[in-house]
Amino acid sequence: MAYNESLVDRIRESLVSVPNVEEKHMFGGVCFMVKGKMCAGVIKDEMMCRIDPALEETVLEMPSCRPMDFSGRPLKGYVFVDESGMRSKKDLQYWVNLCLDFNANAKSSKKKKK
């Protein structure tokens, strides 16, 4: 499954000054981990954002935003943003900032035992 490499580059550039960023390939795309926690990513042509669940209802009112759902059931605190919502650098930075703001308080996912 292909993903938008240009969008990955734009997100990577917006995170260049953020410490502890790691890129991982997952979900058929790229995920940016900050301090070991999922923060943002790219799946196909959309940006995946992990945001404060309290803001989810507000951002979902934006026409470029939709719930993130892999299995037909939306994941709380995760949204997809299409290209129309991040055409400018300022628009992209808005979403990156929402992700980074929540990352500071987000819990790490539990590590699976081997």
N, CA, C and O atoms as CSV, one atom per row, in Angstrom:
chain,resi,resn,atom,element,x,y,z
A,1,MET,N,N,0.852,-1.173,0.000
A,1,MET,CA,C,0.000,0.000,0.000
A,1,MET,C,C,0.900,1.239,0.000
A,1,MET,O,O,1.771,1.380,0.858
A,2,ALA,N,N,0.690,2.106,-0.937
A,2,ALA,CA,C,1.510,3.305,-1.052
A,2,ALA,C,C,0.982,4.410,-0.146
A,2,ALA,O,O,-0.193,4.427,0.219
A,3,TYR,N,N,1.869,5.326,0.209
A,3,TYR,CA,C,1.480,6.482,1.003
A,3,TYR,C,C,2.125,7.723,0.387
A,3,TYR,O,O,3.075,7.624,-0.391
A,4,ASN,N,N,1.605,8.864,0.740
A,4,ASN,CA,C,2.028,10.142,0.183
A,4,ASN,C,C,3.373,10.554,0.793
A,4,ASN,O,O,3.428,11.066,1.911
A,5,GLU,N,N,4.441,10.323,0.049
A,5,GLU,CA,C,5.783,10.615,0.550
A,5,GLU,C,C,6.028,12.114,0.703
A,5,GLU,O,O,6.802,12.535,1.562
A,6,SER,N,N,5.379,12.905,-0.116
A,6,SER,CA,C,5.500,14.361,0.002
A,6,SER,C,C,4.922,14.830,1.335
A,6,SER,O,O,5.499,15.695,1.994
A,7,LEU,N,N,3.800,14.269,1.725
A,7,LEU,CA,C,3.192,14.617,3.009
A,7,LEU,C,C,4.084,14.155,4.160
A,7,LEU,O,O,4.232,14.872,5.150
A,8,VAL,N,N,4.671,12.982,4.044
A,8,VAL,CA,C,5.611,12.505,5.065
A,8,VAL,C,C,6.755,13.501,5.215
A,8,VAL,O,O,7.144,13.837,6.333
A,9,ASP,N,N,7.295,13.975,4.095
A,9,ASP,CA,C,8.392,14.949,4.136
A,9,ASP,C,C,7.958,16.250,4.813
A,9,ASP,O,O,8.720,16.832,5.585
A,10,ARG,N,N,6.747,16.704,4.527
A,10,ARG,CA,C,6.249,17.943,5.141
A,10,ARG,C,C,6.109,17.789,6.659
A,10,ARG,O,O,6.471,18.690,7.415
A,11,ILE,N,N,5.589,16.657,7.093
A,11,ILE,CA,C,5.440,16.423,8.535
A,11,ILE,C,C,6.819,16.285,9.178
A,11,ILE,O,O,7.070,16.844,10.246
A,12,ARG,N,N,7.706,15.545,8.529
A,12,ARG,CA,C,9.074,15.375,9.030
A,12,ARG,C,C,9.737,16.746,9.215
A,12,ARG,O,O,10.385,16.996,10.231
A,13,GLU,N,N,9.570,17.624,8.232
A,13,GLU,CA,C,10.145,18.969,8.306
A,13,GLU,C,C,9.537,19.769,9.467
A,13,GLU,O,O,10.247,20.525,10.132
A,14,SER,N,N,8.250,19.612,9.712
A,14,SER,CA,C,7.602,20.355,10.802
A,14,SER,C,C,8.020,19.839,12.176
A,14,SER,O,O,7.841,20.527,13.181
A,15,LEU,N,N,8.574,18.633,12.220
A,15,LEU,CA,C,8.996,18.040,13.495
A,15,LEU,C,C,10.510,18.097,13.704
A,15,LEU,O,O,11.020,17.557,14.685
A,16,VAL,N,N,11.224,18.743,12.794
A,16,VAL,CA,C,12.692,18.719,12.835
A,16,VAL,C,C,13.264,19.257,14.148
A,16,VAL,O,O,14.315,18.788,14.583
A,17,SER,N,N,12.619,20.206,14.778
A,17,SER,CA,C,13.155,20.779,16.020
A,17,SER,C,C,12.613,20.085,17.273
A,17,SER,O,O,12.956,20.468,18.391
A,18,VAL,N,N,11.784,19.086,17.091
A,18,VAL,CA,C,11.189,18.365,18.226
A,18,VAL,C,C,12.117,17.218,18.623
A,18,VAL,O,O,12.494,16.415,17.771
A,19,PRO,N,N,12.492,17.127,19.899
A,19,PRO,CA,C,13.364,16.024,20.325
A,19,PRO,C,C,12.598,14.699,20.422
A,19,PRO,O,O,11.375,14.674,20.562
A,20,ASN,N,N,13.341,13.628,20.344
A,20,ASN,CA,C,12.806,12.274,20.548
A,20,ASN,C,C,11.739,11.875,19.531
A,20,ASN,O,O,10.723,11.284,19.900
A,21,VAL,N,N,11.961,12.192,18.259
A,21,VAL,CA,C,11.039,11.786,17.193
A,21,VAL,C,C,11.615,10.552,16.508
A,21,VAL,O,O,12.799,10.501,16.176
A,22,GLU,N,N,10.758,9.566,16.304
A,22,GLU,CA,C,11.151,8.339,15.632
A,22,GLU,C,C,10.098,8.026,14.580
A,22,GLU,O,O,8.901,8.178,14.827
A,23,GLU,N,N,10.536,7.596,13.424
A,23,GLU,CA,C,9.609,7.195,12.358
A,23,GLU,C,C,9.486,5.683,12.346
A,23,GLU,O,O,10.475,4.959,12.451
A,24,LYS,N,N,8.255,5.225,12.218
A,24,LYS,CA,C,8.005,3.778,12.117
A,24,LYS,C,C,7.039,3.529,10.975
A,24,LYS,O,O,6.090,4.285,10.767
A,25,HIS,N,N,7.292,2.470,10.246
A,25,HIS,CA,C,6.366,2.069,9.198
A,25,HIS,C,C,5.317,1.160,9.835
A,25,HIS,O,O,5.639,0.112,10.395
A,26,MET,N,N,4.054,1.586,9.738
A,26,MET,CA,C,2.955,0.785,10.273
A,26,MET,C,C,1.659,1.189,9.586
A,26,MET,O,O,1.574,2.268,8.998
A,27,PHE,N,N,0.678,0.352,9.656
A,27,PHE,CA,C,-0.636,0.598,9.049
A,27,PHE,C,C,-0.529,0.831,7.543
A,27,PHE,O,O,-1.420,1.450,6.961
A,28,GLY,N,N,0.527,0.357,6.901
A,28,GLY,CA,C,0.718,0.605,5.481
A,28,GLY,C,C,1.172,2.020,5.197
A,28,GLY,O,O,1.095,2.477,4.057
A,29,GLY,N,N,1.645,2.722,6.216
A,29,GLY,CA,C,2.101,4.102,6.066
A,29,GLY,C,C,3.269,4.373,6.984
A,29,GLY,O,O,4.053,3.477,7.298
A,30,VAL,N,N,3.379,5.617,7.412
A,30,VAL,CA,C,4.466,6.035,8.307
A,30,VAL,C,C,3.856,6.689,9.535
A,30,VAL,O,O,2.923,7.486,9.436
A,31,CYS,N,N,4.400,6.339,10.693
A,31,CYS,CA,C,3.948,6.923,11.946
A,31,CYS,C,C,5.125,7.651,12.587
A,31,CYS,O,O,6.245,7.142,12.616
A,32,PHE,N,N,4.854,8.845,13.098
A,32,PHE,CA,C,5.864,9.608,13.823
A,32,PHE,C,C,5.594,9.431,15.311
A,32,PHE,O,O,4.540,9.812,15.820
A,33,MET,N,N,6.559,8.851,15.987
A,33,MET,CA,C,6.481,8.632,17.429
A,33,MET,C,C,7.270,9.760,18.097
A,33,MET,O,O,8.384,10.077,17.681
A,34,VAL,N,N,6.689,10.357,19.126
A,34,VAL,CA,C,7.370,11.391,19.899
A,34,VAL,C,C,7.415,10.904,21.339
A,34,VAL,O,O,6.383,10.600,21.937
A,35,LYS,N,N,8.616,10.834,21.884
A,35,LYS,CA,C,8.830,10.311,23.241
A,35,LYS,C,C,8.227,8.917,23.395
A,35,LYS,O,O,7.684,8.574,24.445
A,36,GLY,N,N,8.331,8.122,22.336
A,36,GLY,CA,C,7.852,6.747,22.369
A,36,GLY,C,C,6.348,6.594,22.234
A,36,GLY,O,O,5.826,5.490,22.390
A,37,LYS,N,N,5.637,7.684,21.947
A,37,LYS,CA,C,4.178,7.636,21.830
A,37,LYS,C,C,3.742,8.053,20.427
A,37,LYS,O,O,4.295,8.982,19.839
A,38,MET,N,N,2.744,7.350,19.906
A,38,MET,CA,C,2.214,7.680,18.596
A,38,MET,C,C,1.721,9.125,18.606
A,38,MET,O,O,0.982,9.533,19.503
A,39,CYS,N,N,2.140,9.898,17.593
A,39,CYS,CA,C,1.800,11.321,17.556
A,39,CYS,C,C,1.049,11.676,16.278
A,39,CYS,O,O,-0.060,12.207,16.335
A,40,ALA,N,N,1.644,11.388,15.136
A,40,ALA,CA,C,1.041,11.727,13.843
A,40,ALA,C,C,1.548,10.725,12.818
A,40,ALA,O,O,2.475,9.960,13.083
A,41,GLY,N,N,0.935,10.738,11.658
A,41,GLY,CA,C,1.389,9.829,10.628
A,41,GLY,C,C,0.717,10.092,9.300
A,41,GLY,O,O,-0.080,11.018,9.151
A,42,VAL,N,N,1.058,9.255,8.341
A,42,VAL,CA,C,0.479,9.338,7.010
A,42,VAL,C,C,0.023,7.953,6.594
A,42,VAL,O,O,0.789,6.990,6.631
A,43,ILE,N,N,-1.225,7.871,6.201
A,43,ILE,CA,C,-1.786,6.639,5.661
A,43,ILE,C,C,-2.436,7.017,4.340
A,43,ILE,O,O,-3.354,7.836,4.298
A,44,LYS,N,N,-1.954,6.416,3.269
A,44,LYS,CA,C,-2.354,6.776,1.902
A,44,LYS,C,C,-2.108,8.267,1.691
A,44,LYS,O,O,-0.960,8.707,1.737
A,45,ASP,N,N,-3.155,9.052,1.462
A,45,ASP,CA,C,-2.988,10.486,1.217
A,45,ASP,C,C,-3.481,11.336,2.373
A,45,ASP,O,O,-3.681,12.540,2.208
A,46,GLU,N,N,-3.681,10.742,3.530
A,46,GLU,CA,C,-4.222,11.476,4.667
A,46,GLU,C,C,-3.233,11.507,5.826
A,46,GLU,O,O,-2.401,10.616,5.994
A,47,MET,N,N,-3.357,12.565,6.614
A,47,MET,CA,C,-2.580,12.674,7.836
A,47,MET,C,C,-3.389,12.062,8.968
A,47,MET,O,O,-4.572,12.360,9.131
A,48,MET,N,N,-2.747,11.212,9.742
A,48,MET,CA,C,-3.365,10.635,10.931
A,48,MET,C,C,-2.896,11.476,12.108
A,48,MET,O,O,-1.697,11.691,12.282
A,49,CYS,N,N,-3.833,11.952,12.915
A,49,CYS,CA,C,-3.501,12.794,14.054
A,49,CYS,C,C,-4.013,12.168,15.341
A,49,CYS,O,O,-5.173,11.768,15.427
A,50,ARG,N,N,-3.148,12.086,16.335
A,50,ARG,CA,C,-3.568,11.679,17.670
A,50,ARG,C,C,-3.738,12.963,18.467
A,50,ARG,O,O,-2.773,13.674,18.749
A,51,ILE,N,N,-4.986,13.244,18.824
A,51,ILE,CA,C,-5.307,14.517,19.477
A,51,ILE,C,C,-6.019,14.276,20.797
A,51,ILE,O,O,-6.420,13.154,21.109
A,52,ASP,N,N,-6.165,15.325,21.552
A,52,ASP,CA,C,-6.916,15.270,22.801
A,52,ASP,C,C,-8.354,14.868,22.487
A,52,ASP,O,O,-9.027,15.558,21.721
A,53,PRO,N,N,-8.838,13.766,23.061
A,53,PRO,CA,C,-10.210,13.343,22.787
A,53,PRO,C,C,-11.247,14.424,23.101
A,53,PRO,O,O,-12.329,14.420,22.514
A,54,ALA,N,N,-10.944,15.336,24.003
A,54,ALA,CA,C,-11.875,16.422,24.331
A,54,ALA,C,C,-12.045,17.388,23.156
A,54,ALA,O,O,-13.044,18.105,23.093
A,55,LEU,N,N,-11.092,17.419,22.232
A,55,LEU,CA,C,-11.166,18.308,21.066
A,55,LEU,C,C,-11.741,17.622,19.831
A,55,LEU,O,O,-11.996,18.265,18.813
A,56,GLU,N,N,-11.936,16.340,19.931
A,56,GLU,CA,C,-12.332,15.553,18.761
A,56,GLU,C,C,-13.628,16.055,18.117
A,56,GLU,O,O,-13.691,16.219,16.899
A,57,GLU,N,N,-14.633,16.292,18.909
A,57,GLU,CA,C,-15.918,16.742,18.374
A,57,GLU,C,C,-15.765,18.060,17.613
A,57,GLU,O,O,-16.380,18.247,16.563
A,58,THR,N,N,-14.952,18.964,18.138
A,58,THR,CA,C,-14.732,20.267,17.504
A,58,THR,C,C,-14.007,20.122,16.169
A,58,THR,O,O,-14.427,20.715,15.176
A,59,VAL,N,N,-12.929,19.346,16.131
A,59,VAL,CA,C,-12.169,19.231,14.883
A,59,VAL,C,C,-12.928,18.430,13.832
A,59,VAL,O,O,-12.732,18.635,12.634
A,60,LEU,N,N,-13.787,17.524,14.270
A,60,LEU,CA,C,-14.557,16.742,13.301
A,60,LEU,C,C,-15.592,17.591,12.561
A,60,LEU,O,O,-16.152,17.152,11.557
A,61,GLU,N,N,-15.842,18.783,13.047
A,61,GLU,CA,C,-16.743,19.699,12.336
A,61,GLU,C,C,-16.059,20.333,11.130
A,61,GLU,O,O,-16.725,20.901,10.265
A,62,MET,N,N,-14.742,20.240,11.069
A,62,MET,CA,C,-13.999,20.782,9.929
A,62,MET,C,C,-14.195,19.848,8.737
A,62,MET,O,O,-14.125,18.629,8.893
A,63,PRO,N,N,-14.439,20.403,7.549
A,63,PRO,CA,C,-14.734,19.557,6.388
A,63,PRO,C,C,-13.581,18.643,5.965
A,63,PRO,O,O,-13.808,17.647,5.280
A,64,SER,N,N,-12.373,18.963,6.356
A,64,SER,CA,C,-11.216,18.161,5.956
A,64,SER,C,C,-10.919,17.008,6.910
A,64,SER,O,O,-9.995,16.229,6.673
A,65,CYS,N,N,-11.682,16.896,7.972
A,65,CYS,CA,C,-11.381,15.954,9.053
A,65,CYS,C,C,-12.460,14.878,9.157
A,65,CYS,O,O,-13.647,15.152,8.980
A,66,ARG,N,N,-12.028,13.651,9.446
A,66,ARG,CA,C,-12.975,12.558,9.669
A,66,ARG,C,C,-12.420,11.619,10.736
A,66,ARG,O,O,-11.216,11.608,10.992
A,67,PRO,N,N,-13.292,10.837,11.353
A,67,PRO,CA,C,-12.810,9.907,12.383
A,67,PRO,C,C,-11.855,8.873,11.782
A,67,PRO,O,O,-11.993,8.493,10.620
A,68,MET,N,N,-10.913,8.433,12.562
A,68,MET,CA,C,-10.016,7.359,12.136
A,68,MET,C,C,-10.684,6.043,12.486
A,68,MET,O,O,-10.961,5.760,13.651
A,69,ASP,N,N,-10.936,5.252,11.469
A,69,ASP,CA,C,-11.563,3.949,11.714
A,69,ASP,C,C,-10.979,2.910,10.770
A,69,ASP,O,O,-11.135,2.997,9.552
A,70,PHE,N,N,-10.312,1.939,11.346
A,70,PHE,CA,C,-9.746,0.851,10.555
A,70,PHE,C,C,-10.705,-0.322,10.474
A,70,PHE,O,O,-10.783,-1.002,9.451
A,71,SER,N,N,-11.423,-0.553,11.536
A,71,SER,CA,C,-12.273,-1.739,11.610
A,71,SER,C,C,-13.758,-1.398,11.583
A,71,SER,O,O,-14.591,-2.223,11.960
A,72,GLY,N,N,-14.096,-0.188,11.140
A,72,GLY,CA,C,-15.489,0.218,11.124
A,72,GLY,C,C,-15.918,0.865,12.429
A,72,GLY,O,O,-17.051,1.331,12.557
A,73,ARG,N,N,-15.008,0.894,13.403
A,73,ARG,CA,C,-15.294,1.528,14.688
A,73,ARG,C,C,-14.251,2.619,14.919
A,73,ARG,O,O,-13.057,2.325,14.989
A,74,PRO,N,N,-14.688,3.877,15.040
A,74,PRO,CA,C,-13.728,4.977,15.203
A,74,PRO,C,C,-12.885,4.839,16.480
A,74,PRO,O,O,-13.367,4.385,17.518
A,75,LEU,N,N,-11.635,5.238,16.373
A,75,LEU,CA,C,-10.737,5.235,17.523
A,75,LEU,C,C,-10.806,6.601,18.190
A,75,LEU,O,O,-10.576,7.619,17.538
A,76,LYS,N,N,-11.113,6.634,19.458
A,76,LYS,CA,C,-11.244,7.891,20.196
A,76,LYS,C,C,-9.885,8.591,20.261
A,76,LYS,O,O,-8.873,7.987,20.614
A,77,GLY,N,N,-9.889,9.875,19.913
A,77,GLY,CA,C,-8.664,10.662,19.973
A,77,GLY,C,C,-7.799,10.573,18.732
A,77,GLY,O,O,-6.689,11.105,18.712
A,78,TYR,N,N,-8.292,9.910,17.697
A,78,TYR,CA,C,-7.551,9.796,16.442
A,78,TYR,C,C,-8.438,10.269,15.302
A,78,TYR,O,O,-9.609,9.898,15.223
A,79,VAL,N,N,-7.878,11.092,14.417
A,79,VAL,CA,C,-8.615,11.578,13.259
A,79,VAL,C,C,-7.728,11.536,12.020
A,79,VAL,O,O,-6.500,11.529,12.108
A,80,PHE,N,N,-8.383,11.508,10.870
A,80,PHE,CA,C,-7.705,11.657,9.585
A,80,PHE,C,C,-7.993,13.049,9.062
A,80,PHE,O,O,-9.095,13.570,9.233
A,81,VAL,N,N,-6.998,13.652,8.423
A,81,VAL,CA,C,-7.158,14.964,7.794
A,81,VAL,C,C,-6.756,14.801,6.334
A,81,VAL,O,O,-5.674,14.301,6.025
A,82,ASP,N,N,-7.649,15.233,5.437
A,82,ASP,CA,C,-7.319,15.118,4.015
A,82,ASP,C,C,-6.537,16.332,3.537
A,82,ASP,O,O,-6.334,17.294,4.278
A,83,GLU,N,N,-6.108,16.265,2.293
A,83,GLU,CA,C,-5.235,17.292,1.723
A,83,GLU,C,C,-5.805,18.707,1.827
A,83,GLU,O,O,-5.051,19.665,2.002
A,84,SER,N,N,-7.115,18.845,1.722
A,84,SER,CA,C,-7.716,20.187,1.754
A,84,SER,C,C,-7.533,20.875,3.111
A,84,SER,O,O,-7.643,22.097,3.206
A,85,GLY,N,N,-7.259,20.104,4.144
A,85,GLY,CA,C,-7.086,20.667,5.472
A,85,GLY,C,C,-5.666,21.042,5.822
A,85,GLY,O,O,-5.399,21.533,6.918
A,86,MET,N,N,-4.738,20.811,4.878
A,86,MET,CA,C,-3.332,21.103,5.181
A,86,MET,C,C,-2.567,21.550,3.950
A,86,MET,O,O,-1.408,21.187,3.750
A,87,ARG,N,N,-3.234,22.337,3.138
A,87,ARG,CA,C,-2.583,22.836,1.912
A,87,ARG,C,C,-1.417,23.764,2.220
A,87,ARG,O,O,-0.364,23.672,1.590
A,88,SER,N,N,-1.600,24.650,3.179
A,88,SER,CA,C,-0.522,25.590,3.514
A,88,SER,C,C,0.320,25.036,4.669
A,88,SER,O,O,-0.094,24.128,5.390
A,89,LYS,N,N,1.493,25.605,4.812
A,89,LYS,CA,C,2.372,25.221,5.920
A,89,LYS,C,C,1.700,25.539,7.255
A,89,LYS,O,O,1.815,24.776,8.214
A,90,LYS,N,N,0.998,26.671,7.306
A,90,LYS,CA,C,0.293,27.079,8.526
A,90,LYS,C,C,-0.808,26.074,8.892
A,90,LYS,O,O,-0.980,25.732,10.062
A,91,ASP,N,N,-1.549,25.607,7.882
A,91,ASP,CA,C,-2.604,24.617,8.133
A,91,ASP,C,C,-2.016,23.309,8.657
A,91,ASP,O,O,-2.532,22.725,9.610
A,92,LEU,N,N,-0.932,22.853,8.027
A,92,LEU,CA,C,-0.280,21.620,8.476
A,92,LEU,C,C,0.221,21.788,9.902
A,92,LEU,O,O,0.060,20.890,10.729
A,93,GLN,N,N,0.823,22.927,10.192
A,93,GLN,CA,C,1.366,23.166,11.532
A,93,GLN,C,C,0.269,23.151,12.593
A,93,GLN,O,O,0.508,22.733,13.726
A,94,TYR,N,N,-0.934,23.606,12.232
A,94,TYR,CA,C,-2.076,23.553,13.160
A,94,TYR,C,C,-2.293,22.113,13.629
A,94,TYR,O,O,-2.439,21.861,14.825
A,95,TRP,N,N,-2.314,21.179,12.691
A,95,TRP,CA,C,-2.558,19.773,13.038
A,95,TRP,C,C,-1.373,19.182,13.799
A,95,TRP,O,O,-1.561,18.448,14.770
A,96,VAL,N,N,-0.164,19.497,13.363
A,96,VAL,CA,C,1.026,18.998,14.066
A,96,VAL,C,C,1.020,19.501,15.508
A,96,VAL,O,O,1.332,18.744,16.427
A,97,ASN,N,N,0.672,20.759,15.710
A,97,ASN,CA,C,0.631,21.318,17.065
A,97,ASN,C,C,-0.426,20.641,17.930
A,97,ASN,O,O,-0.188,20.394,19.112
A,98,LEU,N,N,-1.595,20.336,17.356
A,98,LEU,CA,C,-2.611,19.599,18.124
A,98,LEU,C,C,-2.054,18.249,18.584
A,98,LEU,O,O,-2.271,17.827,19.720
A,99,CYS,N,N,-1.340,17.587,17.686
A,99,CYS,CA,C,-0.746,16.286,18.019
A,99,CYS,C,C,0.315,16.426,19.110
A,99,CYS,O,O,0.333,15.647,20.063
A,100,LEU,N,N,1.191,17.410,18.971
A,100,LEU,CA,C,2.258,17.608,19.951
A,100,LEU,C,C,1.701,18.029,21.307
A,100,LEU,O,O,2.198,17.591,22.345
A,101,ASP,N,N,0.678,18.872,21.305
A,101,ASP,CA,C,0.063,19.302,22.569
A,101,ASP,C,C,-0.469,18.098,23.340
A,101,ASP,O,O,-0.280,17.998,24.553
A,102,PHE,N,N,-1.128,17.194,22.639
A,102,PHE,CA,C,-1.683,16.027,23.325
A,102,PHE,C,C,-0.589,15.041,23.706
A,102,PHE,O,O,-0.689,14.369,24.733
A,103,ASN,N,N,0.455,14.950,22.889
A,103,ASN,CA,C,1.522,13.984,23.148
A,103,ASN,C,C,2.134,14.161,24.529
A,103,ASN,O,O,2.535,13.187,25.166
A,104,ALA,N,N,2.203,15.389,24.985
A,104,ALA,CA,C,2.792,15.653,26.303
A,104,ALA,C,C,2.020,14.955,27.419
A,104,ALA,O,O,2.603,14.592,28.441
A,105,ASN,N,N,0.714,14.764,27.231
A,105,ASN,CA,C,-0.132,14.143,28.259
A,105,ASN,C,C,-0.597,12.734,27.906
A,105,ASN,O,O,-1.192,12.048,28.738
A,106,ALA,N,N,-0.329,12.302,26.680
A,106,ALA,CA,C,-0.793,10.986,26.229
A,106,ALA,C,C,-0.066,9.873,26.966
A,106,ALA,O,O,1.090,10.010,27.365
A,107,LYS,N,N,-0.769,8.785,27.128
A,107,LYS,CA,C,-0.157,7.611,27.747
A,107,LYS,C,C,0.474,6.749,26.654
A,107,LYS,O,O,-0.043,6.654,25.541
A,108,SER,N,N,1.583,6.136,26.991
A,108,SER,CA,C,2.224,5.215,26.064
A,108,SER,C,C,1.386,3.954,25.980
A,108,SER,O,O,0.748,3.550,26.952
A,109,SER,N,N,1.394,3.330,24.797
A,109,SER,CA,C,0.687,2.067,24.693
A,109,SER,C,C,1.496,1.000,25.432
A,109,SER,O,O,2.718,1.094,25.554
A,110,LYS,N,N,0.799,0.007,25.910
A,110,LYS,CA,C,1.469,-1.054,26.659
A,110,LYS,C,C,2.319,-1.892,25.712
A,110,LYS,O,O,1.888,-2.243,24.614
A,111,LYS,N,N,3.502,-2.197,26.145
A,111,LYS,CA,C,4.410,-3.033,25.355
A,111,LYS,C,C,3.964,-4.484,25.464
A,111,LYS,O,O,3.644,-4.974,26.547
A,112,LYS,N,N,3.951,-5.163,24.315
A,112,LYS,CA,C,3.579,-6.569,24.305
A,112,LYS,C,C,4.744,-7.415,24.809
A,112,LYS,O,O,5.901,-7.177,24.463
A,113,LYS,N,N,4.415,-8.401,25.629
A,113,LYS,CA,C,5.454,-9.309,26.114
A,113,LYS,C,C,5.819,-10.275,25.016
A,113,LYS,O,O,4.968,-10.756,24.268
A,114,LYS,N,N,7.117,-10.548,24.936
A,114,LYS,CA,C,7.603,-11.477,23.895
A,114,LYS,C,C,7.605,-12.892,24.392
A,114,LYS,O,O,7.981,-13.805,23.656
